Amino acid sequence: MTIEYDTCMYIYFQLLLFGCTLYLCVHLVLKLRDRRLTHLTSFWNWVEMITIATALCSQILYVLVAMETAGAMKHYRDNQDTFTSFRAMAQHTVLWRNINAVLCFLLIIMVRKIGICLKSLTVA
């Protein structure tokens, strides 16, 4: 069995997202430890926390969908004469894609915020 190039790139990008999510989680925990409740007063800090939570949900759903897909394919290979339902796997994949869409939107907002901050620094 060979793994296609697209599948490898897909896994690499998931690992990259996992690394970024892990870094952002550690960064958030350190900021919360230093600033305590004053950290929760800024709108952008809330956007950052929601972005991190969405990224964590995406990672968890990715692992669950991969496990569910492997289980469904094993059931299909072992019982080719019987019906194998892929409905739950398809529904979870759609949910995972929707969460990734929200994550992309939140990341664009974060990048836009960073761009605005950099532009104000260069003007000053």
N, CA, C and O atoms as a printed pandas DataFrame, in Angstrom:
     atom_number atom_name residue_name chain_id  residue_number  x_coord  y_coord  z_coord
0              1         N          MET        A               1    0.849   -1.184    0.000
1              2        CA          MET        A               1    0.000    0.000    0.000
2              3         C          MET        A               1    0.892    1.244    0.000
3              4         O          MET        A               1    1.786    1.370    0.836
4              5         N          THR        A               2    0.649    2.149   -0.926
5              6        CA          THR        A               2    1.426    3.372   -1.012
6              7         C          THR        A               2    0.589    4.548   -0.537
7              8         O          THR        A               2   -0.634    4.572   -0.678
8              9         N          ILE        A               3    1.275    5.502    0.019
9             10        CA          ILE        A               3    0.610    6.728    0.469
10            11         C          ILE        A               3    0.852    7.791   -0.590
11            12         O          ILE        A               3    1.994    8.020   -0.990
12            13         N          GLU        A               4   -0.191    8.429   -1.038
13            14        CA          GLU        A               4   -0.074    9.447   -2.069
14            15         C          GLU        A               4    0.591   10.703   -1.513
15            16         O          GLU        A               4    0.601   10.946   -0.306
16            17         N          TYR        A               5    1.142   11.489   -2.428
17            18        CA          TYR        A               5    1.815   12.737   -2.066
18            19         C          TYR        A               5    0.863   13.688   -1.355
19            20         O          TYR        A               5    1.249   14.329   -0.377
20            21         N          ASP        A               6   -0.384   13.791   -1.836
21            22        CA          ASP        A               6   -1.365   14.690   -1.220
22            23         C          ASP        A               6   -1.629   14.318    0.235
23            24         O          ASP        A               6   -1.773   15.187    1.095
24            25         N          THR        A               7   -1.689   13.012    0.498
25            26        CA          THR        A               7   -1.937   12.547    1.868
26            27         C          THR        A               7   -0.779   12.936    2.775
27            28         O          THR        A               7   -0.996   13.362    3.909
28            29         N          CYS        A               8    0.445   12.793    2.288
29            30        CA          CYS        A               8    1.613   13.170    3.088
30            31         C          CYS        A               8    1.615   14.666    3.392
31            32         O          CYS        A               8    1.890   15.070    4.522
32            33         N          MET        A               9    1.308   15.491    2.387
33            34        CA          MET        A               9    1.258   16.939    2.607
34            35         C          MET        A               9    0.159   17.297    3.599
35            36         O          MET        A               9    0.314   18.196    4.426
36            37         N          TYR        A              10   -0.937   16.587    3.502
37            38        CA          TYR        A              10   -2.064   16.807    4.403
38            39         C          TYR        A              10   -1.638   16.539    5.843
39            40         O          TYR        A              10   -1.952   17.316    6.745
40            41         N          ILE        A              11   -0.929   15.444    6.053
41            42        CA          ILE        A              11   -0.457   15.097    7.394
42            43         C          ILE        A              11    0.586   16.105    7.872
43            44         O          ILE        A              11    0.584   16.488    9.042
44            45         N          TYR        A              12    1.476   16.538    6.979
45            46        CA          TYR        A              12    2.473   17.545    7.364
46            47         C          TYR        A              12    1.810   18.838    7.831
47            48         O          TYR        A              12    2.224   19.426    8.830
48            49         N          PHE        A              13    0.781   19.278    7.107
49            50        CA          PHE        A              13    0.093   20.506    7.503
50            51         C          PHE        A              13   -0.667   20.328    8.816
51            52         O          PHE        A              13   -0.770   21.274    9.597
52            53         N          GLN        A              14   -1.195   19.146    9.070
53            54        CA          GLN        A              14   -1.840   18.886   10.359
54            55         C          GLN        A              14   -0.813   18.941   11.483
55            56         O          GLN        A              14   -1.097   19.467   12.559
56            57         N          LEU        A              15    0.378   18.401   11.239
57            58        CA          LEU        A              15    1.439   18.462   12.252
58            59         C          LEU        A              15    1.901   19.899   12.470
59            60         O          LEU        A              15    2.192   20.291   13.600
60            61         N          LEU        A              16    1.969   20.684   11.403
61            62        CA          LEU        A              16    2.322   22.097   11.531
62            63         C          LEU        A              16    1.270   22.842   12.350
63            64         O          LEU        A              16    1.609   23.646   13.219
64            65         N          LEU        A              17   -0.011   22.574   12.070
65            66        CA          LEU        A              17   -1.085   23.190   12.856
66            67         C          LEU        A              17   -1.004   22.761   14.313
67            68         O          LEU        A              17   -1.230   23.571   15.211
68            69         N          PHE        A              18   -0.682   21.489   14.555
69            70        CA          PHE        A              18   -0.541   21.009   15.927
70            71         C          PHE        A              18    0.600   21.729   16.643
71            72         O          PHE        A              18    0.450   22.124   17.799
72            73         N          GLY        A              19    1.726   21.904   15.974
73            74        CA          GLY        A              19    2.860   22.615   16.579
74            75         C          GLY        A              19    2.517   24.063   16.898
75            76         O          GLY        A              19    2.851   24.567   17.970
76            77         N          CYS        A              20    1.848   24.730   15.963
77            78        CA          CYS        A              20    1.444   26.123   16.202
78            79         C          CYS        A              20    0.435   26.214   17.343
79            80         O          CYS        A              20    0.504   27.123   18.171
80            81         N          THR        A              21   -0.495   25.275   17.381
81            82        CA          THR        A              21   -1.504   25.266   18.447
82            83         C          THR        A              21   -0.848   25.036   19.804
83            84         O          THR        A              21   -1.207   25.678   20.791
84            85         N          LEU        A              22    0.104   24.127   19.848
85            86        CA          LEU        A              22    0.819   23.859   21.096
86            87         C          LEU        A              22    1.582   25.099   21.555
87            88         O          LEU        A              22    1.562   25.442   22.737
88            89         N          TYR        A              23    2.256   25.770   20.621
89            90        CA          TYR        A              23    2.978   26.997   20.964
90            91         C          TYR        A              23    2.017   28.065   21.487
91            92         O          TYR        A              23    2.297   28.709   22.498
92            93         N          LEU        A              24    0.888   28.253   20.805
93            94        CA          LEU        A              24   -0.077   29.266   21.241
94            95         C          LEU        A              24   -0.683   28.926   22.599
95            96         O          LEU        A              24   -0.954   29.827   23.393
96            97         N          CYS        A              25   -0.897   27.652   22.875
97            98        CA          CYS        A              25   -1.423   27.241   24.191
98            99         C          CYS        A              25   -0.438   27.580   25.301
99           100         O          CYS        A              25   -0.819   28.131   26.334
100          101         N          VAL        A              26    0.823   27.249   25.084
101          102        CA          VAL        A              26    1.852   27.551   26.095
102          103         C          VAL        A              26    1.966   29.059   26.278
103          104         O          VAL        A              26    2.063   29.548   27.404
104          105         N          HIS        A              27    1.954   29.796   25.167
105          106        CA          HIS        A              27    2.046   31.252   25.227
106          107         C          HIS        A              27    0.862   31.842   25.994
107          108         O          HIS        A              27    1.038   32.755   26.801
108          109         N          LEU        A              28   -0.343   31.324   25.744
109          110        CA          LEU        A              28   -1.544   31.807   26.433
110          111         C          LEU        A              28   -1.484   31.497   27.925
111          112         O          LEU        A              28   -1.823   32.349   28.746
112          113         N          VAL        A              29   -1.059   30.294   28.281
113          114        CA          VAL        A              29   -0.967   29.921   29.701
114          115         C          VAL        A              29    0.032   30.831   30.416
115          116         O          VAL        A              29   -0.225   31.258   31.541
116          117         N          LEU        A              30    1.159   31.131   29.786
117          118        CA          LEU        A              30    2.152   32.020   30.410
118          119         C          LEU        A              30    1.600   33.434   30.570
119          120         O          LEU        A              30    1.830   34.078   31.594
120          121         N          LYS        A              31    0.867   33.925   29.554
121          122        CA          LYS        A              31    0.270   35.258   29.676
122          123         C          LYS        A              31   -0.799   35.290   30.762
123          124         O          LYS        A              31   -0.881   36.255   31.522
124          125         N          LEU        A              32   -1.618   34.242   30.842
125          126        CA          LEU        A              32   -2.639   34.193   31.889
126          127         C          LEU        A              32   -2.006   34.113   33.273
127          128         O          LEU        A              32   -2.522   34.691   34.229
128          129         N          ARG        A              33   -0.902   33.407   33.379
129          130        CA          ARG        A              33   -0.224   33.310   34.673
130          131         C          ARG        A              33    0.336   34.673   35.105
131          132         O          ARG        A              33    0.279   35.028   36.282
132          133         N          ASP        A              34    0.869   35.421   34.152
133          134        CA          ASP        A              34    1.460   36.717   34.475
134          135         C          ASP        A              34    0.411   37.795   34.721
135          136         O          ASP        A              34    0.522   38.558   35.681
136          137         N          ARG        A              35   -0.600   37.865   33.868
137          138        CA          ARG        A              35   -1.557   38.974   33.926
138          139         C          ARG        A              35   -2.842   38.663   34.678
139          140         O          ARG        A              35   -3.586   39.577   35.035
140          141         N          ARG        A              36   -3.107   37.410   34.919
141          142        CA          ARG        A              36   -4.318   36.945   35.617
142          143         C          ARG        A              36   -5.584   37.486   34.952
143          144         O          ARG        A              36   -5.715   37.383   33.732
144          145         N          LEU        A              37   -6.499   38.048   35.697
145          146        CA          LEU        A              37   -7.794   38.471   35.164
146          147         C          LEU        A              37   -7.707   39.706   34.265
147          148         O          LEU        A              37   -8.611   39.939   33.462
148          149         N          THR        A              38   -6.652   40.492   34.380
149          150        CA          THR        A              38   -6.533   41.662   33.503
150          151         C          THR        A              38   -6.346   41.249   32.044
151          152         O          THR        A              38   -6.603   42.037   31.133
152          153         N          HIS        A              39   -5.899   40.016   31.826
153          154        CA          HIS        A              39   -5.730   39.517   30.463
154          155         C          HIS        A              39   -7.084   39.364   29.760
155          156         O          HIS        A              39   -7.155   39.436   28.533
156          157         N          LEU        A              40   -8.134   39.159   30.516
157          158        CA          LEU        A              40   -9.453   38.915   29.940
158          159         C          LEU        A              40  -10.208   40.189   29.584
159          160         O          LEU        A              40  -11.337   40.119   29.098
160          161         N          THR        A              41   -9.610   41.343   29.814
161          162        CA          THR        A              41  -10.312   42.602   29.557
162          163         C          THR        A              41  -10.187   43.068   28.107
163          164         O          THR        A              41  -10.957   43.924   27.673
164          165         N          SER        A              42   -9.250   42.532   27.361
165          166        CA          SER        A              42   -9.044   42.962   25.972
166          167         C          SER        A              42   -9.838   42.077   25.005
167          168         O          SER        A              42   -9.890   40.857   25.158
168          169         N          PHE        A              43  -10.445   42.708   24.022
169          170        CA          PHE        A              43  -11.182   41.978   22.992
170          171         C          PHE        A              43  -10.270   41.035   22.207
171          172         O          PHE        A              43  -10.654   39.905   21.904
172          173         N          TRP        A              44   -9.065   41.497   21.881
173          174        CA          TRP        A              44   -8.143   40.687   21.078
174          175         C          TRP        A              44   -7.651   39.465   21.841
175          176         O          TRP        A              44   -7.361   38.430   21.239
176          177         N          ASN        A              45   -7.556   39.580   23.152
177          178        CA          ASN        A              45   -7.182   38.401   23.936
178          179         C          ASN        A              45   -8.289   37.350   23.896
179          180         O          ASN        A              45   -8.005   36.152   23.881
180          181         N          TRP        A              46   -9.542   37.788   23.880
181          182        CA          TRP        A              46  -10.661   36.847   23.746
182          183         C          TRP        A              46  -10.643   36.189   22.367
183          184         O          TRP        A              46  -10.881   34.987   22.246
184          185         N          VAL        A              47  -10.359   36.979   21.329
185          186        CA          VAL        A              47  -10.266   36.414   19.981
186          187         C          VAL        A              47   -9.147   35.375   19.926
187          188         O          VAL        A              47   -9.304   34.318   19.315
188          189         N          GLU        A              48   -8.035   35.677   20.559
189          190        CA          GLU        A              48   -6.920   34.728   20.595
190          191         C          GLU        A              48   -7.302   33.443   21.327
191          192         O          GLU        A              48   -6.960   32.351   20.872
192          193         N          MET        A              49   -8.006   33.557   22.454
193          194        CA          MET        A              49   -8.418   32.359   23.197
194          195         C          MET        A              49   -9.421   31.524   22.396
195          196         O          MET        A              49   -9.354   30.295   22.399
196          197         N          ILE        A              50  -10.348   32.195   21.715
197          198        CA          ILE        A              50  -11.322   31.472   20.895
198          199         C          ILE        A              50  -10.616   30.788   19.722
199          200         O          ILE        A              50  -10.974   29.671   19.348
200          201         N          THR        A              51   -9.627   31.448   19.149
201          202        CA          THR        A              51   -8.857   30.852   18.056
202          203         C          THR        A              51   -8.125   29.603   18.526
203          204         O          THR        A              51   -8.124   28.585   17.834
204          205         N          ILE        A              52   -7.512   29.676   19.683
205          206        CA          ILE        A              52   -6.790   28.520   20.224
206          207         C          ILE        A              52   -7.758   27.384   20.540
207          208         O          ILE        A              52   -7.460   26.223   20.261
208          209         N          ALA        A              53   -8.905   27.704   21.116
209          210        CA          ALA        A              53   -9.898   26.668   21.420
210          211         C          ALA        A              53  -10.417   26.011   20.143
211          212         O          ALA        A              53  -10.629   24.799   20.107
212          213         N          THR        A              54  -10.623   26.811   19.096
213          214        CA          THR        A              54  -11.070   26.264   17.816
214          215         C          THR        A              54  -10.001   25.372   17.202
215          216         O          THR        A              54  -10.313   24.324   16.637
216          217         N          ALA        A              55   -8.747   25.781   17.308
217          218        CA          ALA        A              55   -7.650   24.957   16.784
218          219         C          ALA        A              55   -7.555   23.637   17.552
219          220         O          ALA        A              55   -7.305   22.588   16.958
220          221         N          LEU        A              56   -7.751   23.689   18.858
221          222        CA          LEU        A              56   -7.733   22.450   19.645
222          223         C          LEU        A              56   -8.888   21.526   19.247
223          224         O          LEU        A              56   -8.701   20.316   19.118
224          225         N          CYS        A              57  -10.073   22.095   19.053
225          226        CA          CYS        A              57  -11.213   21.288   18.602
226          227         C          CYS        A              57  -10.926   20.661   17.244
227          228         O          CYS        A              57  -11.268   19.503   17.005
228          229         N          SER        A              58  -10.307   21.418   16.368
229          230        CA          SER        A              58   -9.970   20.899   15.047
230          231         C          SER        A              58   -9.009   19.728   15.143
231          232         O          SER        A              58   -9.174   18.726   14.448
232          233         N          GLN        A              59   -8.011   19.851   15.996
233          234        CA          GLN        A              59   -7.032   18.768   16.154
234          235         C          GLN        A              59   -7.671   17.512   16.738
235          236         O          GLN        A              59   -7.398   16.399   16.289
236          237         N          ILE        A              60   -8.517   17.701   17.738
237          238        CA          ILE        A              60   -9.182   16.550   18.364
238          239         C          ILE        A              60  -10.105   15.863   17.356
239          240         O          ILE        A              60  -10.113   14.636   17.256
240          241         N          LEU        A              61  -10.880   16.653   16.613
241          242        CA          LEU        A              61  -11.769   16.066   15.614
242          243         C          LEU        A              61  -10.989   15.369   14.497
243          244         O          LEU        A              61  -11.444   14.352   13.973
244          245         N          TYR        A              62   -9.824   15.900   14.127
245          246        CA          TYR        A              62   -9.004   15.265   13.096
246          247         C          TYR        A              62   -8.603   13.860   13.529
247          248         O          TYR        A              62   -8.691   12.913   12.747
248          249         N          VAL        A              63   -8.165   13.730   14.770
249          250        CA          VAL        A              63   -7.761   12.414   15.283
250          251         C          VAL        A              63   -8.969   11.477   15.344
251          252         O          VAL        A              63   -8.867   10.309   14.969
252          253         N          LEU        A              64  -10.105   11.980   15.813
253          254        CA          LEU        A              64  -11.307   11.141   15.898
254          255         C          LEU        A              64  -11.779   10.687   14.518
255          256         O          LEU        A              64  -12.162    9.529   14.346
256          257         N          VAL        A              65  -11.754   11.586   13.537
257          258        CA          VAL        A              65  -12.169   11.226   12.178
258          259         C          VAL        A              65  -11.206   10.197   11.593
259          260         O          VAL        A              65  -11.637    9.255   10.928
260          261         N          ALA        A              66   -9.915   10.368   11.834
261          262        CA          ALA        A              66   -8.939    9.404   11.318
262          263         C          ALA        A              66   -9.156    8.025   11.938
263          264         O          ALA        A              66   -9.087    7.013   11.241
264          265         N          MET        A              67   -9.417    7.981   13.244
265          266        CA          MET        A              67   -9.669    6.693   13.904
266          267         C          MET        A              67  -10.965    6.068   13.398
267          268         O          MET        A              67  -11.029    4.861   13.166
268          269         N          GLU        A              68  -11.993    6.889   13.228
269          270        CA          GLU        A              68  -13.276    6.385   12.756
270          271         C          GLU        A              68  -13.171    5.872   11.317
271          272         O          GLU        A              68  -13.772    4.856   10.969
272          273         N          THR        A              69  -12.410    6.576   10.493
273          274        CA          THR        A              69  -12.200    6.140    9.115
274          275         C          THR        A              69  -11.469    4.809    9.065
275          276         O          THR        A              69  -11.842    3.916    8.305
276          277         N          ALA        A              70  -10.429    4.679    9.876
277          278        CA          ALA        A              70   -9.678    3.420    9.918
278          279         C          ALA        A              70  -10.577    2.267   10.369
279          280         O          ALA        A              70  -10.514    1.174    9.805
280          281         N          GLY        A              71  -11.404    2.505   11.374
281          282        CA          GLY        A              71  -12.317    1.476   11.857
282          283         C          GLY        A              71  -13.356    1.085   10.815
283          284         O          GLY        A              71  -13.658   -0.096   10.643
284          285         N          ALA        A              72  -13.905    2.083   10.117
285          286        CA          ALA        A              72  -14.919    1.800    9.096
286          287         C          ALA        A              72  -14.305    1.041    7.919
287          288         O          ALA        A              72  -14.920    0.122    7.377
288          289         N          MET        A              73  -13.109    1.423    7.534
289          290        CA          MET        A              73  -12.455    0.724    6.422
290          291         C          MET        A              73  -12.086   -0.705    6.813
291          292         O          MET        A              73  -12.174   -1.614    5.987
292          293         N          LYS        A              74  -11.679   -0.909    8.050
293          294        CA          LYS        A              74  -11.379   -2.271    8.518
294          295         C          LYS        A              74  -12.644   -3.120    8.505
295          296         O          LYS        A              74  -12.625   -4.271    8.071
296          297         N          HIS        A              75  -13.749   -2.540    8.988
297          298        CA          HIS        A              75  -15.022   -3.257    8.980
298          299         C          HIS        A              75  -15.428   -3.586    7.544
299          300         O          HIS        A              75  -15.925   -4.680    7.280
300          301         N          TYR        A              76  -15.222   -2.661    6.627
301          302        CA          TYR        A              76  -15.568   -2.891    5.226
302          303         C          TYR        A              76  -14.729   -4.013    4.620
303          304         O          TYR        A              76  -15.258   -4.885    3.930
304          305         N          ARG        A              77  -13.411   -3.989    4.879
305          306        CA          ARG        A              77  -12.532   -5.030    4.338
306          307         C          ARG        A              77  -12.835   -6.399    4.925
307          308         O          ARG        A              77  -12.792   -7.409    4.222
308          309         N          ASP        A              78  -13.146   -6.428    6.230
309          310        CA          ASP        A              78  -13.419   -7.711    6.887
310          311         C          ASP        A              78  -14.785   -8.287    6.525
311          312         O          ASP        A              78  -14.954   -9.506    6.513
312          313         N          ASN        A              79  -15.761   -7.429    6.231
313          314        CA          ASN        A              79  -17.139   -7.864    5.968
314          315         C          ASN        A              79  -17.633   -7.290    4.647
315          316         O          ASN        A              79  -18.571   -6.493    4.635
316          317         N          GLN        A              80  -17.030   -7.673    3.561
317          318        CA          GLN        A              80  -17.411   -7.107    2.265
318          319         C          GLN        A              80  -18.782   -7.575    1.789
319          320         O          GLN        A              80  -19.361   -6.971    0.887
320          321         N          ASP        A              81  -19.299   -8.628    2.376
321          322        CA          ASP        A              81  -20.610   -9.115    1.966
322          323         C          ASP        A              81  -21.755   -8.395    2.677
323          324         O          ASP        A              81  -22.912   -8.510    2.272
324          325         N          THR        A              82  -21.432   -7.658    3.728
325          326        CA          THR        A              82  -22.469   -6.960    4.486
326          327         C          THR        A              82  -22.369   -5.455    4.254
327          328         O          THR        A              82  -21.401   -4.958    3.678
328          329         N          PHE        A              83  -23.393   -4.749    4.717
329          330        CA          PHE        A              83  -23.450   -3.293    4.554
330          331         C          PHE        A              83  -22.544   -2.615    5.578
331          332         O          PHE        A              83  -22.563   -2.958    6.761
332          333         N          THR        A              84  -21.766   -1.666    5.120
333          334        CA          THR        A              84  -20.940   -0.850    6.002
334          335         C          THR        A              84  -21.371    0.598    5.836
335          336         O          THR        A              84  -21.333    1.139    4.731
336          337         N          SER        A              85  -21.777    1.219    6.924
337          338        CA          SER        A              85  -22.233    2.604    6.879
338          339         C          SER        A              85  -21.060    3.548    7.118
339          340         O          SER        A              85  -20.305    3.410    8.081
340          341         N          PHE        A              86  -20.939    4.496    6.222
341          342        CA          PHE        A              86  -19.916    5.538    6.354
342          343         C          PHE        A              86  -20.548    6.873    6.733
343          344         O          PHE        A              86  -19.903    7.917    6.637
344          345         N          ARG        A              87  -21.798    6.843    7.159
345          346        CA          ARG        A              87  -22.542    8.067    7.432
346          347         C          ARG        A              87  -21.945    8.868    8.590
347          348         O          ARG        A              87  -21.739   10.076    8.468
348          349         N          ALA        A              88  -21.669    8.206    9.702
349          350        CA          ALA        A              88  -21.106    8.917   10.867
350          351         C          ALA        A              88  -19.748    9.520   10.519
351          352         O          ALA        A              88  -19.445   10.648   10.908
352          353         N          MET        A              89  -18.940    8.770    9.791
353          354        CA          MET        A              89  -17.636    9.271    9.388
354          355         C          MET        A              89  -17.790   10.512    8.507
355          356         O          MET        A              89  -17.060   11.490    8.669
356          357         N          ALA        A              90  -18.747   10.465    7.574
357          358        CA          ALA        A              90  -18.975   11.607    6.692
358          359         C          ALA        A              90  -19.476   12.822    7.475
359          360         O          ALA        A              90  -19.056   13.948    7.207
360          361         N          GLN        A              91  -20.362   12.602    8.432
361          362        CA          GLN        A              91  -20.880   13.725    9.226
362          363         C          GLN        A              91  -19.785   14.358   10.076
363          364         O          GLN        A              91  -19.721   15.581   10.194
364          365         N          HIS        A              92  -18.936   13.547   10.659
365          366        CA          HIS        A              92  -17.842   14.085   11.476
366          367         C          HIS        A              92  -16.819   14.803   10.607
367          368         O          HIS        A              92  -16.217   15.786   11.038
368          369         N          THR        A              93  -16.622   14.320    9.390
369          370        CA          THR        A              93  -15.705   15.002    8.477
370          371         C          THR        A              93  -16.252   16.368    8.088
371          372         O          THR        A              93  -15.494   17.334    8.000
372          373         N          VAL        A              94  -17.542   16.458    7.857
373          374        CA          VAL        A              94  -18.159   17.754    7.533
374          375         C          VAL        A              94  -18.045   18.702    8.727
375          376         O          VAL        A              94  -17.740   19.882    8.554
376          377         N          LEU        A              95  -18.285   18.198    9.922
377          378        CA          LEU        A              95  -18.138   19.026   11.122
378          379         C          LEU        A              95  -16.706   19.525   11.258
379          380         O          LEU        A              95  -16.477   20.693   11.571
380          381         N          TRP        A              96  -15.742   18.635   11.021
381          382        CA          TRP        A              96  -14.333   19.008   11.119
382          383         C          TRP        A              96  -13.987   20.081   10.082
383          384         O          TRP        A              96  -13.258   21.023   10.391
384          385         N          ARG        A              97  -14.499   19.948    8.867
385          386        CA          ARG        A              97  -14.234   20.956    7.830
386          387         C          ARG        A              97  -14.858   22.292    8.191
387          388         O          ARG        A              97  -14.261   23.338    7.933
388          389         N          ASN        A              98  -16.044   22.280    8.782
389          390        CA          ASN        A              98  -16.681   23.534    9.195
390          391         C          ASN        A              98  -15.883   24.212   10.309
391          392         O          ASN        A              98  -15.731   25.433   10.311
392          393         N          ILE        A              99  -15.382   23.430   11.243
393          394        CA          ILE        A              99  -14.550   24.010   12.304
394          395         C          ILE        A              99  -13.270   24.579   11.717
395          396         O          ILE        A              99  -12.792   25.619   12.169
396          397         N          ASN        A             100  -12.709   23.910   10.714
397          398        CA          ASN        A             100  -11.515   24.451   10.059
398          399         C          ASN        A             100  -11.823   25.751    9.324
399          400         O          ASN        A             100  -10.969   26.637    9.259
400          401         N          ALA        A             101  -13.018   25.881    8.773
401          402        CA          ALA        A             101  -13.411   27.128    8.115
402          403         C          ALA        A             101  -13.484   28.272    9.126
403          404         O          ALA        A             101  -13.014   29.377    8.857
404          405         N          VAL        A             102  -14.076   27.999   10.290
405          406        CA          VAL        A             102  -14.126   29.013   11.358
406          407         C          VAL        A             102  -12.710   29.352   11.820
407          408         O          VAL        A             102  -12.394   30.516   12.066
408          409         N          LEU        A             103  -11.868   28.338   11.935
409          410        CA          LEU        A             103  -10.476   28.564   12.349
410          411         C          LEU        A             103   -9.750   29.454   11.335
411          412         O          LEU        A             103   -9.018   30.362   11.727
412          413         N          CYS        A             104   -9.945   29.205   10.052
413          414        CA          CYS        A             104   -9.319   30.052    9.027
414          415         C          CYS        A             104   -9.790   31.494    9.145
415          416         O          CYS        A             104   -8.990   32.421    9.023
416          417         N          PHE        A             105  -11.080   31.687    9.380
417          418        CA          PHE        A             105  -11.619   33.027    9.552
418          419         C          PHE        A             105  -10.968   33.726   10.745
419          420         O          PHE        A             105  -10.555   34.882   10.648
420          421         N          LEU        A             106  -10.882   33.014   11.873
421          422        CA          LEU        A             106  -10.276   33.606   13.069
422          423         C          LEU        A             106   -8.791   33.902   12.862
423          424         O          LEU        A             106   -8.286   34.919   13.338
424          425         N          LEU        A             107   -8.100   33.021   12.159
425          426        CA          LEU        A             107   -6.679   33.268   11.892
426          427         C          LEU        A             107   -6.486   34.476   10.976
427          428         O          LEU        A             107   -5.525   35.229   11.137
428          429         N          ILE        A             108   -7.391   34.662   10.021
429          430        CA          ILE        A             108   -7.312   35.848    9.160
430          431         C          ILE        A             108   -7.521   37.112    9.984
431          432         O          ILE        A             108   -6.848   38.118    9.764
432          433         N          ILE        A             109   -8.451   37.061   10.928
433          434        CA          ILE        A             109   -8.663   38.214   11.812
434          435         C          ILE        A             109   -7.400   38.493   12.621
435          436         O          ILE        A             109   -7.003   39.647   12.779
436          437         N          MET        A             110   -6.769   37.436   13.131
437          438        CA          MET        A             110   -5.544   37.623   13.921
438          439         C          MET        A             110   -4.413   38.203   13.063
439          440         O          MET        A             110   -3.694   39.097   13.510
440          441         N          VAL        A             111   -4.255   37.705   11.852
441          442        CA          VAL        A             111   -3.207   38.217   10.955
442          443         C          VAL        A             111   -3.497   39.663   10.595
443          444         O          VAL        A             111   -2.578   40.479   10.525
444          445         N          ARG        A             112   -4.746   39.986   10.369
445          446        CA          ARG        A             112   -5.127   41.373   10.067
446          447         C          ARG        A             112   -4.803   42.293   11.244
447          448         O          ARG        A             112   -4.331   43.414   11.054
448          449         N          LYS        A             113   -5.059   41.810   12.458
449          450        CA          LYS        A             113   -4.751   42.599   13.658
450          451         C          LYS        A             113   -3.243   42.836   13.752
451          452         O          LYS        A             113   -2.806   43.940   14.076
452          453         N          ILE        A             114   -2.458   41.812   13.472
453          454        CA          ILE        A             114   -0.997   41.961   13.521
454          455         C          ILE        A             114   -0.542   42.954   12.464
455          456         O          ILE        A             114    0.354   43.760   12.717
456          457         N          GLY        A             115   -1.155   42.907   11.272
457          458        CA          GLY        A             115   -0.804   43.852   10.207
458          459         C          GLY        A             115   -1.123   45.283   10.591
459          460         O          GLY        A             115   -0.347   46.192   10.297
460          461         N          ILE        A             116   -2.264   45.495   11.249
461          462        CA          ILE        A             116   -2.634   46.843   11.698
462          463         C          ILE        A             116   -1.650   47.331   12.749
463          464         O          ILE        A             116   -1.242   48.492   12.728
464          465         N          CYS        A             117   -1.268   46.451   13.667
465          466        CA          CYS        A             117   -0.305   46.839   14.705
466          467         C          CYS        A             117    1.050   47.184   14.099
467          468         O          CYS        A             117    1.675   48.159   14.516
468          469         N          LEU        A             118    1.517   46.409   13.126
469          470        CA          LEU        A             118    2.802   46.686   12.482
470          471         C          LEU        A             118    2.754   47.983   11.703
471          472         O          LEU        A             118    3.717   48.749   11.706
472          473         N          LYS        A             119    1.619   48.241   11.025
473          474        CA          LYS        A             119    1.493   49.473   10.267
474          475         C          LYS        A             119    1.536   50.675   11.201
475          476         O          LYS        A             119    2.155   51.683   10.860
476          477         N          SER        A             120    0.901   50.602   12.366
477          478        CA          SER        A             120    0.918   51.725   13.304
478          479         C          SER        A             120    2.299   51.916   13.893
479          480         O          SER        A             120    2.663   53.039   14.243
480          481         N          LEU        A             121    3.092   50.836   14.016
481          482        CA          LEU        A             121    4.448   50.979   14.506
482          483         C          LEU        A             121    5.361   51.645   13.474
483          484         O          LEU        A             121    6.238   52.425   13.844
484          485         N          THR        A             122    5.170   51.351   12.201
485          486        CA          THR        A             122    6.028   51.941   11.165
486          487         C          THR        A             122    5.701   53.395   10.932
487          488         O          THR        A             122    6.574   54.161   10.524
488          489         N          VAL        A             123    4.444   53.805   11.184
489          490        CA          VAL        A             123    4.042   55.200   11.019
490          491         C          VAL        A             123    4.620   56.058   12.126
491          492         O          VAL        A             123    4.972   57.214   11.892
492          493         N          ALA        A             124    4.725   55.511   13.335
493          494        CA          ALA        A             124    5.179   56.283   14.490
494          495         C          ALA        A             124    6.636   56.614   14.435
495          496         O          ALA        A             124    7.156   57.261   15.343
